[in-house]
Amino acid sequence: MQVSIENVGSLGRKLTIRLPAERLEDTVRSRIQEMGRTARLKGFRPGKVPTKVIEQRFGGQIRNEALSEMIGSSFQEAVSKEKLRPAVQPAISTTGRPENGEIEYTAEFEVFPEIGKIDVSALEIAKPVASVTDADVDQMIETLRLQRRNWVQVERAAQEGDLVLFEYSAQGDGFRHPAEGNDRVGIVLGSNAYSAELEQLLAGKSAGDEFTSTVQFPEGFRVTTLAGQSVEVAGKAMRVQESQMPPVDETFAASFGVKEGGLERFREDVRANLDRELKNALMGRLKVGVVEKLVEAHADLELPQGMIEHEARLLARQANAPGADAHVAFLPVARRRVAAGLLIAELARQNEIRLDPKRVSEALATIASTYEEPEQVVELYSRDPQLMDALRNRVIEDQVVEWIAEHAKHSEQQLSFNEVMRPGA
C-alpha cells in the first residue's frame, strides 16, 4: 500500500492510496468460489453452480462489496500509520478500475485540531448552591393537592380561585369568532391562563349573567385570529364551581403510591424527588456556566467545518425547521456545541478523567426511579446501545465539568429552590 498526504487548509487532508489490484481480484475470486459452493439457483444442484454463472449474476455486486471493504480497511490502516485523527467520514473517490496493476482512490476529510494543553485555572466559575427546605416540601404538597382537587358547582357569584364555565363570541375588524354560535370554555379566576381582562369581567358573575366589553387578548393566544387583538366580546356565565382540596392524610398519600409509612413516608418521598430534581438542575446550571467560560476562553479555536455543518443540520431537524438551508440559522449554536464537545473530550484525555461506572449506574437508577416500573426502564437502556452511549457521554461530561469547577477560580452562588427550578418566575 502506498500513501501520499496533501494538506487542504489547516484541518483538511487528502489521502491518495494505491493498492495492488491483485489483492482485490483474489478476494473477488475467493468469494465467487465460496458462493458457488453454497448458492441455490434454479436448474443447478446445490454446490454445483458453475463459476461463470455466479460471476455473470453476482460478479458486480461481489466486486463492489469487496472494493468497499478494501477501501475501508486500508483507509483505517493509513490514518493509523500516519497518526491522523479524522473528525468526519471521508469523501471517497475512485474509478475502482485497475491501472498499471494498482487500484487508486482518494479520501478527503478533516482532522481534529491540535488543541494543546488546556489551562482552566484562570476561568472564573460561579457554582450554584441550593437545598430543599421544609417550606419547599410544603409548597410541593400544596401543588399536588391542586392537581387532585375536585370542582363543585355553587350558586354564588364567581370569585378568585373559582372555575367559571362560560360562552362567548368575539367581533373584530372583518371577522367573528367563532364564525357561528359561541365558543364554550372554562377559566380558573386568578390563573392568568386566558386573558386578564376576561377574568375581570367574569369575577362577580353568577350563572346566567351576561356581559359585553372590549377585551385585549394576549399575544400567543390559542385562537390565532384573536391573539394580540382588541375586540368586542359578548358572553354569558354558564356555571360557577369552587374547588375542594383533598386533606393531606394517609388516603392522599396512598393515591401517590405510598402504601406504608403514612404521611411521614410521603413527605420523605416528596423531599427525595425534589432533591433529585434540584441536583439535576444545579448540574445543568453549572454545566452551562462552565461550558460558556471554556468556549469563550478558546474563541479562536479552529474547528472542523464538517462537524459544525452536521451539528447544525441535526439541530434544524430537531426543531422541524423547514427549508434546505434551515441549518444556516443554527450554525452559531452548532459551533459552540462542537467546540464544547472537543474541549471537554480533550480535558478528559489530558487529565485522565475516566468514566465512573458507579455514576452511570446511579444516573440510570435516577432516571428509572421517575417511572412506575423502573426495572423496565433499566432493561430498555441495557438493550439499547445508543441510549447507554448517550447516558455515558452525559456522565463523563458531568465529571469533566465538576473537575473544571474544582480547578478554576470558583465562588458559590447561594440560591433558593425556586430560583433554581423556576428562574425568572
ZIRAFEN-V523195 format. One record per residue. N is the residue number from 1. RES is the residue in three letters. SS is DSSP state (h for helix, s for strand, l for the rest). PHI is phi in degrees with one decimal (* if undefined). Layout:
n:res:ss:phi
N:RES:SS:PHI
N:RES:SS:PHI
This chain:
n:res:ss:phi
1:MET:l:*
2:GLN:s:-111.9
3:VAL:s:-128.4
4:SER:s:-125.3
5:ILE:s:-118.0
6:GLU:s:-127.9
7:ASN:s:-80.8
8:VAL:s:-116.9
9:GLY:l:78.3
10:SER:l:-77.8
11:LEU:l:-113.3
12:GLY:s:-79.5
13:ARG:s:-134.3
14:LYS:s:-127.0
15:LEU:s:-99.3
16:THR:s:-110.7
17:ILE:s:-121.7
18:ARG:s:-115.8
19:LEU:s:-125.6
20:PRO:s:-61.3
21:ALA:h:-62.2
22:GLU:h:-62.5
23:ARG:h:-62.7
24:LEU:h:-70.4
25:GLU:h:-62.2
26:ASP:h:-61.1
27:THR:h:-65.3
28:VAL:h:-62.0
29:ARG:h:-60.2
30:SER:h:-63.1
31:ARG:h:-73.2
32:ILE:h:-64.2
33:GLN:h:-63.7
34:GLU:h:-62.7
35:MET:h:-65.8
36:GLY:h:-61.6
37:ARG:h:-82.0
38:THR:h:-120.8
39:ALA:l:-66.5
40:ARG:l:-119.4
41:LEU:l:-121.0
42:LYS:l:-61.8
43:GLY:l:96.3
44:PHE:l:-129.6
45:ARG:l:-72.1
46:PRO:l:-55.6
47:GLY:l:83.0
48:LYS:l:-118.3
49:VAL:l:-75.9
50:PRO:l:-60.9
51:THR:h:-58.7
52:LYS:h:-63.1
53:VAL:h:-66.7
54:ILE:h:-59.4
55:GLU:h:-65.9
56:GLN:h:-65.4
57:ARG:h:-84.5
58:PHE:h:-122.5
59:GLY:h:-58.8
60:GLY:h:-62.4
61:GLN:h:-64.1
62:ILE:h:-62.8
63:ARG:h:-64.1
64:ASN:h:-62.5
65:GLU:h:-64.6
66:ALA:h:-65.9
67:LEU:h:-63.3
68:SER:h:-61.0
69:GLU:h:-66.4
70:MET:h:-66.9
71:ILE:h:-64.4
72:GLY:h:-60.4
73:SER:h:-70.3
74:SER:h:-71.0
75:PHE:h:-64.0
76:GLN:h:-61.8
77:GLU:h:-63.6
78:ALA:h:-67.6
79:VAL:h:-67.7
80:SER:h:-67.7
81:LYS:h:-64.1
82:GLU:l:-88.9
83:LYS:l:56.7
84:LEU:l:-102.4
85:ARG:l:-120.1
86:PRO:s:-60.9
87:ALA:l:-92.7
88:VAL:l:-137.9
89:GLN:l:-65.5
90:PRO:l:-74.2
91:ALA:s:-92.4
92:ILE:s:-96.5
93:SER:s:-133.3
94:THR:s:-162.8
95:THR:l:-84.2
96:GLY:l:77.2
97:ARG:l:-98.8
98:PRO:l:-67.2
99:GLU:s:-137.7
100:ASN:l:54.7
101:GLY:l:76.6
102:GLU:s:-132.8
103:ILE:s:-112.4
104:GLU:s:-115.0
105:TYR:s:-144.7
106:THR:s:-115.8
107:ALA:s:-129.4
108:GLU:s:-110.2
109:PHE:s:-163.3
110:GLU:s:-108.1
111:VAL:s:-106.7
112:PHE:l:-66.1
113:PRO:l:-71.0
114:GLU:l:-82.7
115:ILE:l:-83.5
116:GLY:l:81.4
117:LYS:l:-65.6
118:ILE:l:-98.0
119:ASP:l:-108.5
120:VAL:l:-102.7
121:SER:l:-63.4
122:ALA:l:-89.5
123:LEU:l:-69.0
124:GLU:s:-105.6
125:ILE:s:-114.3
126:ALA:s:-97.8
127:LYS:s:-91.1
128:PRO:s:-70.9
129:VAL:s:-131.5
130:ALA:l:-159.1
131:SER:l:-144.9
132:VAL:l:-87.3
133:THR:l:-103.2
134:ASP:h:-59.5
135:ALA:h:-64.0
136:ASP:h:-65.7
137:VAL:h:-64.0
138:ASP:h:-60.7
139:GLN:h:-63.4
140:MET:h:-66.4
141:ILE:h:-64.0
142:GLU:h:-63.2
143:THR:h:-63.3
144:LEU:h:-65.0
145:ARG:h:-64.2
146:LEU:h:-61.0
147:GLN:h:-67.0
148:ARG:l:-106.1
149:ARG:l:-71.5
150:ASN:s:-110.0
151:TRP:s:-113.4
152:VAL:s:-122.8
153:GLN:s:-68.1
154:VAL:s:-129.9
155:GLU:l:-97.3
156:ARG:l:-79.4
157:ALA:l:-73.5
158:ALA:l:-71.3
159:GLN:l:-136.7
160:GLU:l:-56.1
161:GLY:l:97.3
162:ASP:l:-80.0
163:LEU:s:-99.3
164:VAL:s:-110.6
165:LEU:s:-93.6
166:PHE:s:-146.1
167:GLU:s:-114.1
168:TYR:s:-155.4
169:SER:s:-135.6
170:ALA:s:-128.4
171:GLN:s:-113.2
172:GLY:s:-116.6
173:ASP:l:-72.7
174:GLY:l:84.8
175:PHE:s:-150.4
176:ARG:s:-135.4
177:HIS:s:-124.9
178:PRO:l:-72.1
179:ALA:l:-59.3
180:GLU:l:-138.0
181:GLY:l:70.1
182:ASN:l:-130.3
183:ASP:s:-95.3
184:ARG:s:-110.5
185:VAL:s:-141.8
186:GLY:s:-127.0
187:ILE:s:-131.1
188:VAL:s:-89.8
189:LEU:l:-63.7
190:GLY:l:98.1
191:SER:l:-84.3
192:ASN:l:56.1
193:ALA:l:-91.3
194:TYR:l:-122.8
195:SER:l:-153.4
196:ALA:h:-59.8
197:GLU:h:-67.2
198:LEU:h:-67.1
199:GLU:h:-62.5
200:GLN:h:-64.5
201:LEU:h:-64.1
202:LEU:h:-80.0
203:ALA:l:-60.9
204:GLY:l:88.8
205:LYS:l:-87.7
206:SER:l:-109.4
207:ALA:l:-57.3
208:GLY:l:98.3
209:ASP:l:-71.0
210:GLU:s:-106.0
211:PHE:s:-153.6
212:THR:s:-139.3
213:SER:s:-173.5
214:THR:s:-87.3
215:VAL:s:-124.5
216:GLN:s:-94.5
217:PHE:l:-87.5
218:PRO:l:-72.1
219:GLU:l:-63.2
220:GLY:l:79.7
221:PHE:l:-61.6
222:ARG:l:-61.7
223:VAL:l:-89.8
224:THR:l:-60.9
225:THR:l:-69.1
226:LEU:l:-99.6
227:ALA:l:-57.7
228:GLY:l:75.4
229:GLN:l:-100.4
230:SER:s:-105.8
231:VAL:s:-134.6
232:GLU:s:-83.6
233:VAL:s:-117.4
234:ALA:s:-122.3
235:GLY:s:-153.0
236:LYS:s:-149.3
237:ALA:s:-72.7
238:MET:s:-100.0
239:ARG:s:-158.5
240:VAL:s:-118.7
241:GLN:s:-129.2
242:GLU:s:-105.6
243:SER:s:-88.7
244:GLN:s:-117.0
245:MET:l:-85.4
246:PRO:l:-71.0
247:PRO:l:-69.9
248:VAL:l:-83.5
249:ASP:l:-135.3
250:GLU:h:-65.5
251:THR:h:-64.7
252:PHE:h:-63.0
253:ALA:h:-62.0
254:ALA:h:-64.7
255:SER:l:-67.0
256:PHE:l:-106.7
257:GLY:l:89.3
258:VAL:l:-90.5
259:LYS:l:-90.6
260:GLU:l:-131.9
261:GLY:l:95.0
262:GLY:h:61.0
263:LEU:h:-66.5
264:GLU:h:-63.6
265:ARG:h:-66.8
266:PHE:h:-61.3
267:ARG:h:-64.2
268:GLU:h:-62.5
269:ASP:h:-65.6
270:VAL:h:-61.0
271:ARG:h:-62.9
272:ALA:h:-62.5
273:ASN:h:-64.4
274:LEU:h:-66.9
275:ASP:h:-59.9
276:ARG:h:-63.8
277:GLU:h:-63.7
278:LEU:h:-66.5
279:LYS:h:-60.1
280:ASN:h:-64.9
281:ALA:h:-67.5
282:LEU:h:-63.4
283:MET:h:-64.0
284:GLY:h:-61.4
285:ARG:h:-67.1
286:LEU:h:-62.9
287:LYS:h:-62.0
288:VAL:h:-59.7
289:GLY:h:-65.7
290:VAL:h:-66.8
291:VAL:h:-63.3
292:GLU:h:-60.1
293:LYS:h:-65.7
294:LEU:h:-64.8
295:VAL:h:-67.6
296:GLU:h:-60.8
297:ALA:h:-70.3
298:HIS:l:-126.2
299:ALA:l:-63.9
300:ASP:l:-91.6
301:LEU:l:-66.7
302:GLU:l:-79.4
303:LEU:l:-120.5
304:PRO:l:-64.3
305:GLN:h:-62.9
306:GLY:h:-61.6
307:MET:h:-66.9
308:ILE:h:-65.5
309:GLU:h:-60.0
310:HIS:h:-60.8
311:GLU:h:-65.2
312:ALA:h:-64.4
313:ARG:h:-67.3
314:LEU:h:-64.0
315:LEU:h:-63.3
316:ALA:h:-63.7
317:ARG:h:-64.4
318:GLN:h:-63.0
319:ALA:l:-87.4
320:ASN:l:53.2
321:ALA:l:-74.2
322:PRO:l:-80.9
323:GLY:l:101.1
324:ALA:l:-66.0
325:ASP:l:-103.6
326:ALA:h:-61.3
327:HIS:h:-66.5
328:VAL:h:-58.6
329:ALA:h:-65.0
330:PHE:h:-97.0
331:LEU:h:-60.6
332:PRO:h:-60.4
333:VAL:h:-65.1
334:ALA:h:-61.3
335:ARG:h:-61.2
336:ARG:h:-62.6
337:ARG:h:-67.6
338:VAL:h:-65.4
339:ALA:h:-60.5
340:ALA:h:-62.4
341:GLY:h:-62.1
342:LEU:h:-67.0
343:LEU:h:-66.5
344:ILE:h:-65.1
345:ALA:h:-63.2
346:GLU:h:-69.4
347:LEU:h:-63.6
348:ALA:h:-62.0
349:ARG:h:-68.5
350:GLN:h:-66.1
351:ASN:l:-107.7
352:GLU:l:52.7
353:ILE:l:-84.9
354:ARG:l:-97.6
355:LEU:l:-61.0
356:ASP:l:-91.2
357:PRO:h:-58.7
358:LYS:h:-63.4
359:ARG:h:-68.4
360:VAL:h:-63.2
361:SER:h:-63.1
362:GLU:h:-64.6
363:ALA:h:-64.1
364:LEU:h:-65.6
365:ALA:h:-63.1
366:THR:h:-66.1
367:ILE:h:-61.5
368:ALA:h:-64.5
369:SER:l:-66.6
370:THR:l:-84.1
371:TYR:l:-110.1
372:GLU:l:-67.6
373:GLU:l:-122.5
374:PRO:h:-60.6
375:GLU:h:-63.4
376:GLN:h:-69.9
377:VAL:h:-67.0
378:VAL:h:-60.4
379:GLU:h:-65.2
380:LEU:h:-59.7
381:TYR:h:-64.5
382:SER:h:-65.7
383:ARG:h:-92.6
384:ASP:l:-114.7
385:PRO:h:-58.7
386:GLN:h:-66.4
387:LEU:h:-61.7
388:MET:h:-67.0
389:ASP:h:-62.8
390:ALA:h:-62.8
391:LEU:h:-65.6
392:ARG:h:-62.3
393:ASN:h:-61.6
394:ARG:h:-64.6
395:VAL:h:-66.6
396:ILE:h:-67.2
397:GLU:h:-62.0
398:ASP:h:-60.7
399:GLN:h:-63.0
400:VAL:h:-67.6
401:VAL:h:-59.9
402:GLU:h:-63.6
403:TRP:h:-64.2
404:ILE:h:-61.6
405:ALA:h:-60.6
406:GLU:h:-71.8
407:HIS:h:-99.2
408:ALA:l:-95.2
409:LYS:s:-78.5
410:HIS:s:-120.3
411:SER:s:-132.1
412:GLU:s:-97.3
413:GLN:s:-110.7
414:GLN:s:-75.9
415:LEU:l:-131.0
416:SER:l:-86.9
417:PHE:h:-57.4
418:ASN:h:-66.3
419:GLU:h:-64.9
420:VAL:h:-77.0
421:MET:h:-82.0
422:ARG:l:-131.4
423:PRO:l:-61.6
424:GLY:l:81.1
425:ALA:l:-73.2
